């Protein structure tokens, strides 16, 4: 079973899906609006598959209003990914700071830092 964070990162791995999310960050858009800039390079069924991946990851919500299929961005999965990355960034910065301090003590007093 795949966890939410894995689904989010898998969905974000594709540039087409990131472009769709960027468009949705400007506000609600229907499926046709999201597909329009992509139809020169892919089919409508391919666009629909990308939207299903985003919806499955919880990054978008697709509604239904007669023939119109409005899509909206859900930011919670993105926040969870940012929180996860931030925890790891902090941990690695601390490790690298300790390594820097250690290396400075080992090279102190040696000519040319060797």
MODELLER restraints for C-alpha pairs under 7 A, 6 or more apart:
rsr = mdl.restraints
at = mdl.atoms
rsr.add(forms.Gaussian(group=physical.xy_distance, feature=features.Distance(at['CA:4:A'], at['CA:57:A']), mean=6.74, stdev=0.5))
rsr.add(forms.Gaussian(group=physical.xy_distance, feature=features.Distance(at['CA:5:A'], at['CA:81:A']), mean=6.35, stdev=0.5))
rsr.add(forms.Gaussian(group=physical.xy_distance, feature=features.Distance(at['CA:7:A'], at['CA:57:A']), mean=5.08, stdev=0.5))
rsr.add(forms.Gaussian(group=physical.xy_distance, feature=features.Distance(at['CA:8:A'], at['CA:57:A']), mean=5.35, stdev=0.5))
rsr.add(forms.Gaussian(group=physical.xy_distance, feature=features.Distance(at['CA:8:A'], at['CA:77:A']), mean=6.48, stdev=0.5))
rsr.add(forms.Gaussian(group=physical.xy_distance, feature=features.Distance(at['CA:11:A'], at['CA:17:A']), mean=6.75, stdev=0.5))
rsr.add(forms.Gaussian(group=physical.xy_distance, feature=features.Distance(at['CA:11:A'], at['CA:53:A']), mean=6.20, stdev=0.5))
rsr.add(forms.Gaussian(group=physical.xy_distance, feature=features.Distance(at['CA:11:A'], at['CA:54:A']), mean=5.95, stdev=0.5))
rsr.add(forms.Gaussian(group=physical.xy_distance, feature=features.Distance(at['CA:11:A'], at['CA:57:A']), mean=6.69, stdev=0.5))
rsr.add(forms.Gaussian(group=physical.xy_distance, feature=features.Distance(at['CA:12:A'], at['CA:18:A']), mean=5.85, stdev=0.5))
rsr.add(forms.Gaussian(group=physical.xy_distance, feature=features.Distance(at['CA:17:A'], at['CA:50:A']), mean=6.20, stdev=0.5))
rsr.add(forms.Gaussian(group=physical.xy_distance, feature=features.Distance(at['CA:20:A'], at['CA:34:A']), mean=6.28, stdev=0.5))
rsr.add(forms.Gaussian(group=physical.xy_distance, feature=features.Distance(at['CA:21:A'], at['CA:73:A']), mean=6.88, stdev=0.5))
rsr.add(forms.Gaussian(group=physical.xy_distance, feature=features.Distance(at['CA:24:A'], at['CA:72:A']), mean=6.27, stdev=0.5))
rsr.add(forms.Gaussian(group=physical.xy_distance, feature=features.Distance(at['CA:24:A'], at['CA:73:A']), mean=5.69, stdev=0.5))
rsr.add(forms.Gaussian(group=physical.xy_distance, feature=features.Distance(at['CA:25:A'], at['CA:73:A']), mean=6.46, stdev=0.5))
rsr.add(forms.Gaussian(group=physical.xy_distance, feature=features.Distance(at['CA:27:A'], at['CA:72:A']), mean=7.00, stdev=0.5))
rsr.add(forms.Gaussian(group=physical.xy_distance, feature=features.Distance(at['CA:28:A'], at['CA:70:A']), mean=6.47, stdev=0.5))
rsr.add(forms.Gaussian(group=physical.xy_distance, feature=features.Distance(at['CA:28:A'], at['CA:71:A']), mean=5.66, stdev=0.5))
rsr.add(forms.Gaussian(group=physical.xy_distance, feature=features.Distance(at['CA:28:A'], at['CA:72:A']), mean=4.86, stdev=0.5))
rsr.add(forms.Gaussian(group=physical.xy_distance, feature=features.Distance(at['CA:29:A'], at['CA:70:A']), mean=5.54, stdev=0.5))
rsr.add(forms.Gaussian(group=physical.xy_distance, feature=features.Distance(at['CA:29:A'], at['CA:71:A']), mean=5.41, stdev=0.5))
rsr.add(forms.Gaussian(group=physical.xy_distance, feature=features.Distance(at['CA:29:A'], at['CA:72:A']), mean=6.84, stdev=0.5))
rsr.add(forms.Gaussian(group=physical.xy_distance, feature=features.Distance(at['CA:30:A'], at['CA:68:A']), mean=6.46, stdev=0.5))
rsr.add(forms.Gaussian(group=physical.xy_distance, feature=features.Distance(at['CA:30:A'], at['CA:69:A']), mean=5.12, stdev=0.5))
rsr.add(forms.Gaussian(group=physical.xy_distance, feature=features.Distance(at['CA:30:A'], at['CA:70:A']), mean=4.11, stdev=0.5))
rsr.add(forms.Gaussian(group=physical.xy_distance, feature=features.Distance(at['CA:30:A'], at['CA:71:A']), mean=5.54, stdev=0.5))
rsr.add(forms.Gaussian(group=physical.xy_distance, feature=features.Distance(at['CA:31:A'], at['CA:69:A']), mean=5.79, stdev=0.5))
rsr.add(forms.Gaussian(group=physical.xy_distance, feature=features.Distance(at['CA:31:A'], at['CA:70:A']), mean=6.55, stdev=0.5))
rsr.add(forms.Gaussian(group=physical.xy_distance, feature=features.Distance(at['CA:31:A'], at['CA:71:A']), mean=6.81, stdev=0.5))
rsr.add(forms.Gaussian(group=physical.xy_distance, feature=features.Distance(at['CA:35:A'], at['CA:44:A']), mean=6.89, stdev=0.5))
rsr.add(forms.Gaussian(group=physical.xy_distance, feature=features.Distance(at['CA:35:A'], at['CA:47:A']), mean=6.13, stdev=0.5))
rsr.add(forms.Gaussian(group=physical.xy_distance, feature=features.Distance(at['CA:54:A'], at['CA:60:A']), mean=5.84, stdev=0.5))
rsr.add(forms.Gaussian(group=physical.xy_distance, feature=features.Distance(at['CA:55:A'], at['CA:61:A']), mean=6.01, stdev=0.5))
rsr.add(forms.Gaussian(group=physical.xy_distance, feature=features.Distance(at['CA:58:A'], at['CA:74:A']), mean=6.76, stdev=0.5))
rsr.add(forms.Gaussian(group=physical.xy_distance, feature=features.Distance(at['CA:58:A'], at['CA:77:A']), mean=6.67, stdev=0.5))
rsr.add(forms.Gaussian(group=physical.xy_distance, feature=features.Distance(at['CA:59:A'], at['CA:73:A']), mean=6.00, stdev=0.5))
rsr.add(forms.Gaussian(group=physical.xy_distance, feature=features.Distance(at['CA:59:A'], at['CA:74:A']), mean=4.88, stdev=0.5))
rsr.add(forms.Gaussian(group=physical.xy_distance, feature=features.Distance(at['CA:59:A'], at['CA:75:A']), mean=6.65, stdev=0.5))
rsr.add(forms.Gaussian(group=physical.xy_distance, feature=features.Distance(at['CA:59:A'], at['CA:77:A']), mean=6.23, stdev=0.5))
rsr.add(forms.Gaussian(group=physical.xy_distance, feature=features.Distance(at['CA:60:A'], at['CA:71:A']), mean=6.41, stdev=0.5))
rsr.add(forms.Gaussian(group=physical.xy_distance, feature=features.Distance(at['CA:60:A'], at['CA:72:A']), mean=5.43, stdev=0.5))
rsr.add(forms.Gaussian(group=physical.xy_distance, feature=features.Distance(at['CA:60:A'], at['CA:73:A']), mean=4.58, stdev=0.5))
rsr.add(forms.Gaussian(group=physical.xy_distance, feature=features.Distance(at['CA:60:A'], at['CA:74:A']), mean=5.16, stdev=0.5))
rsr.add(forms.Gaussian(group=physical.xy_distance, feature=features.Distance(at['CA:61:A'], at['CA:71:A']), mean=5.53, stdev=0.5))
rsr.add(forms.Gaussian(group=physical.xy_distance, feature=features.Distance(at['CA:61:A'], at['CA:72:A']), mean=5.31, stdev=0.5))
rsr.add(forms.Gaussian(group=physical.xy_distance, feature=features.Distance(at['CA:61:A'], at['CA:73:A']), mean=6.58, stdev=0.5))
rsr.add(forms.Gaussian(group=physical.xy_distance, feature=features.Distance(at['CA:61:A'], at['CA:74:A']), mean=6.86, stdev=0.5))
rsr.add(forms.Gaussian(group=physical.xy_distance, feature=features.Distance(at['CA:62:A'], at['CA:69:A']), mean=6.42, stdev=0.5))
rsr.add(forms.Gaussian(group=physical.xy_distance, feature=features.Distance(at['CA:62:A'], at['CA:70:A']), mean=5.77, stdev=0.5))
rsr.add(forms.Gaussian(group=physical.xy_distance, feature=features.Distance(at['CA:62:A'], at['CA:71:A']), mean=4.42, stdev=0.5))
rsr.add(forms.Gaussian(group=physical.xy_distance, feature=features.Distance(at['CA:62:A'], at['CA:72:A']), mean=6.63, stdev=0.5))
rsr.add(forms.Gaussian(group=physical.xy_distance, feature=features.Distance(at['CA:63:A'], at['CA:69:A']), mean=5.47, stdev=0.5))
rsr.add(forms.Gaussian(group=physical.xy_distance, feature=features.Distance(at['CA:63:A'], at['CA:70:A']), mean=5.22, stdev=0.5))
rsr.add(forms.Gaussian(group=physical.xy_distance, feature=features.Distance(at['CA:63:A'], at['CA:71:A']), mean=6.25, stdev=0.5))
rsr.add(forms.Gaussian(group=physical.xy_distance, feature=features.Distance(at['CA:64:A'], at['CA:70:A']), mean=6.46, stdev=0.5))
rsr.add(forms.Gaussian(group=physical.xy_distance, feature=features.Distance(at['CA:107:A'], at['CA:113:A']), mean=5.23, stdev=0.5))
rsr.add(forms.Gaussian(group=physical.xy_distance, feature=features.Distance(at['CA:107:A'], at['CA:114:A']), mean=6.07, stdev=0.5))
